[in-house]
Amino acid sequence: MFHICFAANESYIKYTAVLITSIIKSTDTSKKFKDFFETNTHTQNANRASLASYKKRDYSSLSKDEQSEGFIFHILSDFVSENSRAKLANLAKELSEIYPCEIQIHICDDDIFQGLPKLGGNYLTYFRFFIPNFIPENTKLCLHLDVDMLVCRDLRELFSLDLKGKVVGVVKDLPNFKSHMLHSKHSHNDDICFYADDFYFNAGVMLINLDEWQRQQIKQKVFDCIRNYKLKWHEQDALNIVIQKEQVVVLPFEYNLLSESYLRVKDTKHFNFNYPRQEVEFALLYPVVLHFSGYYKAWNGVPFMDNEGKNLGLYWWDMAWQIPSFKSELKKQFEKSVDNYLIYKDFGFFVASLINEHTKSFLGYLKMPFVVWRAFKEFDLTKNDDYVAKADTNLDKNLAFELLYTATKAWGRRKQSEKVFQFIALPYKIYRAKCRCQKGNFRAQRKSVYHKLYIT
């Protein structure tokens, strides 16, 4: 069995459900776990960035439990409601029809973290350090994943790796600093500084060698570090202080591909990555784990496109719509961010065409709030073919985006009492937008990063 752990509270359970679903649906059921131990059976494109060149464990030395097919997902949380537990149970049952899996929930007492800095108002990020407490003793490897991720290909090959006495298998982080100073809280400790060329990994994906993690007392060392230093990136800084380069197996870039990489790689003057260009380009084409780190989360709208021009958020939402158990929660989340509507290009052109059609008469303008309200309220991904058929293919793309952008912003503000007038005033807003467009003044182009999605 393959053990994968997440830290998630009640509000993040729905996002964890999407990640779990992506793991199962990306599992190649035509392969057995044993196949990954055979030489050159899983080269992913015969490219050196795959795991084919990594040393594998001896399959015959694995315990019977480790040889068994199936995922056990561990959710470490401070609270999970009975309603969410029931939905997770239904999800596990549905996914097990594709590939065996079960979901276990472990409630952790966060009283022991009192006095430590919180992240997002809670102590969830520290729960990962207690992972060994919940994994069977005969298990050697466990995978930790941040919840803001989407898995695109089979993860099982990771569990075939021989970590050779190392503590973790990780991916090097994107270079984000020239120098990163961590100041000591006490005069008897020296400050610590990471420089741009120093080894620094992203803690979102960690393949953990459980024996070494326990033997080297990583948990205790990390907490000592958190108590003694002022950390910018919280537990990730602490992990990089405690776990040195010599204790790490560096995984290929595609196993923790940060979404902003698709934008960063377009900088032709500076190649700002900690991996060779060939490996980065391979990862962008064949990501295994897509990480929506930082400010832009997949569920709130992502301004990055892949090499084919598809918005990265679409991959996440396409997976989310496949989860009946959490459909209502995810639909509410979708409606919270108007940027989510912008990533669906066919729907966008449909709405723009609908708006443009109603601007042909004064009465049409007056109906605009109702027209827009109905279009957004009845949004349904399964009707995409209808959206394509009803869109005006002759509509200028810049005008289409200007109208859509104006409508989505008004739609997003309809529930804000101090801004609800902007939705009521939509006829005037649309009229002004069309007048600007006739003069070639496309304001939305300058305001939104999504514009290029519509003009390509």
C-alpha positions in Angstrom: 0.0 0.0 0.0 1.2 3.5 -0.8 0.7 6.0 2.1 0.1 9.7 1.2 -0.5 12.4 3.8 -2.1 15.8 3.7 -2.8 18.5 6.3 -6.2 20.0 5.9 -8.9 21.6 8.1 -12.6 21.6 7.4 -12.5 24.4 4.9 -9.8 22.6 2.9 -11.4 19.2 2.8 -13.0 19.9 -0.6 -9.7 20.8 -2.1 -8.1 17.6 -0.7 -10.9 15.7 -2.3 -9.9 17.1 -5.7 -6.2 16.2 -5.1 -7.1 12.6 -4.0 -9.3 12.2 -7.1 -6.5 13.4 -9.4 -4.1 10.9 -7.8 -6.5 8.0 -8.5 -7.5 9.1 -12.0 -3.9 9.6 -12.9 -2.9 6.0 -11.9 -2.1 3.8 -14.9 -4.1 0.7 -14.0 -2.6 -1.2 -16.9 0.7 -1.3 -14.8 1.4 -3.1 -11.6 3.6 -1.7 -8.9 6.2 -4.4 -9.6 6.6 -3.1 -13.2 8.3 0.1 -11.9 11.2 -1.9 -10.6 12.1 -3.3 -14.0 14.7 -1.4 -15.9 13.5 1.2 -18.5 9.8 0.2 -18.2 8.6 3.6 -17.2 10.9 6.2 -18.8 8.0 8.6 -19.6 9.6 9.7 -22.9 13.1 8.2 -22.6 14.1 11.6 -21.2 16.8 11.8 -18.5 14.4 13.8 -16.3 12.4 10.7 -15.5 13.0 8.4 -12.6 14.4 5.6 -14.8 17.9 6.5 -13.9 17.2 6.5 -10.1 18.2 3.6 -8.0 15.3 1.4 -7.1 14.6 -0.7 -4.0 14.7 -4.5 -4.1 11.1 -5.5 -4.7 11.6 -8.9 -3.1 12.8 -7.2 0.2 9.6 -5.2 0.5 7.0 -6.3 3.1 3.8 -7.8 1.8 1.9 -4.6 2.7 4.4 -2.5 0.7 4.0 -4.7 -2.3 0.2 -4.5 -2.2 -1.6 -2.3 -4.7 -3.7 0.6 -3.3 -3.4 4.1 -1.8 -4.1 4.9 1.9 -4.7 8.7 2.2 -4.1 10.2 5.6 -5.7 13.5 6.4 -4.2 15.2 9.4 -6.6 17.8 10.8 -7.8 19.7 13.8 -11.4 19.1 13.0 -13.5 17.4 10.3 -17.3 17.5 10.4 -19.4 14.3 10.3 -20.8 15.6 7.0 -17.4 15.9 5.4 -16.4 12.5 6.8 -19.5 10.9 5.1 -18.6 12.6 1.8 -15.0 11.4 2.0 -16.2 7.9 2.7 -18.4 8.0 -0.4 -15.5 9.4 -2.4 -13.2 6.6 -1.4 -15.9 4.1 -2.3 -16.4 5.6 -5.8 -12.6 5.9 -6.5 -12.0 2.4 -5.3 -13.9 1.2 -8.4 -11.0 2.7 -10.4 -8.1 1.8 -8.1 -8.1 0.5 -4.5 -7.9 3.3 -1.9 -9.1 4.3 1.5 -9.2 7.7 3.4 -8.2 7.9 7.0 -8.7 11.0 9.2 -6.4 11.7 12.1 -7.3 14.5 14.5 -4.3 16.2 16.0 -4.3 18.3 19.2 -2.8 21.7 18.4 -2.3 22.7 22.0 1.3 21.5 21.8 2.0 24.3 19.1 0.9 27.1 21.4 3.5 29.9 21.2 4.6 29.0 17.6 3.7 31.3 14.7 0.5 30.4 12.9 0.1 30.1 9.1 -3.3 31.1 7.8 -4.6 31.5 11.3 -3.9 27.9 12.3 -1.2 25.3 13.1 -2.0 22.8 10.3 1.3 23.2 8.6 3.1 21.7 11.6 1.0 18.5 11.5 3.2 17.0 8.8 5.9 16.5 11.4 3.8 13.9 13.1 3.2 11.8 10.0 5.3 8.8 11.3 2.8 8.5 14.2 0.1 7.4 11.8 1.9 5.1 9.4 2.3 1.3 10.1 5.8 0.4 11.5 6.7 -1.9 8.6 6.3 1.0 6.1 9.5 2.6 4.9 8.3 5.4 2.7 5.5 7.9 2.9 4.6 10.8 0.6 3.6 14.2 1.9 1.7 16.6 -0.5 0.4 20.1 0.0 -3.3 20.4 -0.7 -2.9 23.1 -3.4 -1.8 20.6 -5.9 -3.0 18.5 -8.8 -1.5 15.2 -9.8 -1.3 14.6 -13.6 0.5 11.2 -13.8 1.1 8.0 -11.9 2.7 8.6 -8.5 3.5 4.9 -7.7 7.0 5.0 -9.2 8.1 7.3 -6.3 7.5 4.4 -3.9 10.0 2.2 -5.8 12.9 4.6 -5.1 15.8 3.7 -2.9 16.5 6.8 -0.8 19.9 5.3 0.1 19.8 6.3 3.8 18.7 9.9 2.9 15.9 11.6 4.9 13.7 12.8 2.1 13.3 13.0 -1.6 12.4 16.6 -2.7 12.4 19.0 -5.6 14.6 22.1 -5.6 12.6 25.4 -5.2 12.5 28.2 -7.7 15.2 30.8 -7.0 13.3 33.6 -5.3 16.0 35.5 -3.5 19.6 36.7 -3.7 20.0 36.3 0.0 17.5 35.0 2.6 18.4 35.9 6.1 16.9 34.1 9.1 17.6 36.0 12.3 18.0 34.3 15.6 15.6 35.1 18.4 18.4 34.6 20.9 21.9 36.1 21.1 23.6 32.8 21.7 22.5 31.5 18.2 24.1 32.8 15.0 21.9 34.1 12.2 21.5 31.9 9.2 21.6 33.1 5.6 20.6 31.2 2.4 22.1 32.6 -0.8 20.8 32.2 -4.3 23.2 29.4 -5.2 22.6 27.5 -2.0 20.6 24.3 -1.9 17.0 25.1 -0.9 14.0 22.8 -1.5 10.3 23.2 -1.7 8.6 21.3 1.1 5.3 20.8 -0.8 6.3 17.4 -2.0 8.3 15.2 0.4 9.0 11.5 -0.1 9.9 10.7 3.5 12.2 7.9 4.6 10.4 7.2 7.9 13.3 5.3 9.6 15.7 8.1 9.0 13.2 10.8 9.9 12.8 9.2 13.3 16.4 8.2 13.8 17.6 11.7 13.1 14.9 13.3 15.2 13.8 15.7 12.4 10.6 16.6 14.2 12.3 17.8 17.4 15.1 19.6 15.4 12.5 21.5 13.3 10.5 22.6 16.3 13.7 23.8 18.0 14.5 25.8 14.9 11.0 27.3 14.7 11.3 28.4 18.3 14.8 29.9 17.9 14.6 31.7 14.5 12.4 34.3 12.8 11.4 32.4 9.7 9.9 33.9 6.6 8.6 30.7 5.0 7.8 29.0 8.3 8.3 25.3 8.4 10.0 25.2 4.9 12.8 27.4 6.2 13.1 25.2 9.3 13.3 22.0 7.2 16.0 23.5 5.0 18.0 24.4 8.0 17.7 21.0 9.6 17.9 18.7 6.5 21.1 19.4 4.7 21.8 18.8 1.0 23.7 15.5 1.8 20.6 14.1 3.4 18.4 14.6 0.4 17.6 12.8 -2.9 16.8 15.5 -5.5 13.7 14.5 -7.5 13.0 15.6 -11.1 11.4 19.0 -11.5 8.2 17.6 -12.8 7.4 16.1 -9.4 6.7 19.5 -7.9 6.2 21.9 -10.8 5.2 25.3 -9.5 2.5 26.9 -11.7 4.5 30.2 -12.1 7.2 28.2 -13.9 5.1 28.5 -17.1 5.4 32.3 -16.9 9.0 32.4 -15.6 10.3 30.2 -18.5 9.2 32.9 -21.0 11.9 35.3 -19.7 14.3 35.0 -22.6 17.0 37.1 -20.9 17.3 35.1 -17.7 16.9 31.4 -17.2 16.0 31.5 -13.5 15.7 27.8 -12.5 17.7 25.4 -10.4 17.4 22.7 -13.0 18.9 22.4 -16.5 16.8 23.9 -19.3 16.2 20.4 -20.8 14.7 19.1 -17.6 12.6 22.3 -17.1 11.2 22.1 -20.6 10.4 18.4 -20.1 8.6 19.1 -16.8 6.5 21.8 -18.5 5.4 19.3 -21.1 4.9 16.3 -18.8 4.1 17.5 -15.2 3.5 14.8 -12.6 2.6 17.1 -9.7 1.3 20.6 -10.5 1.7 22.9 -7.5 -0.5 26.0 -7.3 1.8 27.6 -4.7 1.8 31.2 -3.4 -1.0 33.7 -4.0 -2.6 32.1 -7.1 -4.6 29.0 -6.0 -6.4 26.9 -8.6 -9.8 27.4 -7.0 -9.5 31.3 -7.1 -8.4 31.7 -10.7 -4.9 31.2 -12.0 -3.3 33.6 -14.6 -0.9 31.0 -16.0 -1.2 29.1 -19.3 0.5 25.8 -20.3 2.5 25.3 -23.5 -0.7 24.7 -25.4 -2.3 27.9 -24.3 -4.7 26.2 -21.8 -5.2 28.0 -18.5 -3.8 25.9 -15.7 -6.9 26.4 -13.6 -8.9 24.5 -16.1 -7.1 21.3 -15.3 -8.0 21.7 -11.7 -11.6 22.6 -12.3 -12.1 19.9 -14.9 -11.1 17.4 -12.1 -13.2 19.1 -9.5 -16.4 18.8 -11.6 -16.0 15.0 -11.5 -16.6 14.8 -7.8 -20.3 14.4 -7.0 -19.8 14.2 -3.3 -18.5 17.8 -3.0 -20.2 19.3 -6.0 -22.2 21.9 -4.0 -19.2 23.1 -2.0 -17.0 23.3 -5.1 -19.7 25.2 -7.1 -20.0 27.8 -4.3 -16.2 28.2 -4.3 -16.2 28.6 -8.1 -18.8 31.4 -7.8 -16.7 33.2 -5.1 -14.0 34.2 -7.7 -15.1 35.8 -10.9 -11.7 35.0 -12.4 -12.9 31.3 -12.5 -15.4 32.3 -15.2 -12.7 34.0 -17.3 -10.7 30.8 -17.7 -13.6 29.1 -19.6 -13.0 30.7 -23.0 -16.1 29.2 -24.8 -18.4 30.3 -22.0 -16.8 33.7 -22.1 -17.5 34.2 -25.8 -21.0 33.0 -25.3 -21.6 35.6 -22.6 -20.0 38.3 -24.6 -22.1 37.4 -27.6 -25.2 37.5 -25.5 -24.4 40.9 -24.1 -23.5 42.3 -27.6 -26.8 41.0 -29.0 -28.8 42.9 -26.3 -26.9 46.1 -26.9 -28.7 46.5 -30.3 -31.7 48.0 -28.6 -32.5 50.3 -25.6 -34.7 47.7 -24.1 -31.9 45.2 -24.4 -29.6 47.5 -22.4 -32.3 47.7 -19.6 -32.4 43.9 -19.5 -28.7 43.6 -19.1 -28.5 42.8 -15.3 -31.1 40.0 -15.8 -29.3 38.6 -18.9 -25.9 38.5 -17.1 -27.4 37.1 -13.9 -29.1 34.3 -15.7 -26.0 33.4 -17.8 -23.7 33.2 -14.8 -26.2 31.5 -12.5 -26.9 28.8 -15.0 -23.2 28.2 -15.9 -22.7 24.4 -16.4 -19.5 22.9 -17.8 -21.5 20.0 -19.4 -23.2 22.6 -21.7 -19.9 23.6 -23.2 -20.9 22.5 -26.7 -24.0 24.7 -26.4 -21.8 27.7 -25.5 -19.7 27.1 -28.6 -22.7 26.8 -30.9 -24.4 30.0 -29.5 -21.3 32.2 -29.5 -20.9 34.8 -32.3 -17.8 33.7 -34.1 -17.6 37.1 -35.9 -17.4 39.1 -32.7 -14.1 41.0 -32.3 -12.0 39.2 -29.7 -10.9 42.3 -27.9 -14.5 43.6 -27.7 -15.6 40.2 -26.5 -13.1 40.2 -23.6 -14.0 43.8 -22.7 -17.7 43.0 -22.4 -17.0 39.7 -20.5 -14.6 41.4 -18.1 -17.1 44.2 -17.3 -19.8 41.6 -16.7 -17.7 39.4 -14.5 -16.6 42.2 -12.3 -20.1 43.4 -11.8 -21.3 39.9 -11.1 -18.6 39.4 -8.5 -19.7 42.6 -6.7 -23.4 41.9 -6.7 -23.4 40.6 -3.1 -21.3 43.4 -1.7 -23.7 45.9 -0.3 -21.5 48.9 -0.9 -20.9 47.9 -4.5 -24.2 46.3 -5.5 -25.0 49.4 -7.5 -22.3 48.4 -10.0 -24.4 45.4 -10.9 -27.6 47.5 -11.1 -25.7 50.0 -13.2 -24.5 47.3 -15.6 -26.4 48.7 -18.7 -24.4 52.0 -18.3 -21.1 50.0 -17.7 -21.7 48.0 -20.9 -22.5 51.1 -22.9 -19.3 52.8 -21.7 -17.3 49.7 -22.5 -18.6 49.6 -26.1 -17.9 53.3 -26.5 -14.3 52.8 -25.4 -13.9 49.9 -27.7 -15.1 51.9 -30.7 -12.3 54.3 -29.9 -9.8 51.5 -29.6 -9.4 52.0 -25.8 -9.5 48.5 -24.5 -9.2 49.0 -20.8 -9.7 45.4 -19.8 -6.5 44.4 -21.8 -4.5 46.5 -19.4 -6.3 45.3 -16.2 -6.5 41.6 -16.7 -3.8 38.9 -17.2 -6.5 36.7 -18.8 -6.8 38.8 -21.9 -4.2 36.9 -23.9 -6.3 33.7 -23.4 -9.0 35.2 -25.6 -6.9 36.8 -28.4 -4.9 33.6 -29.1 
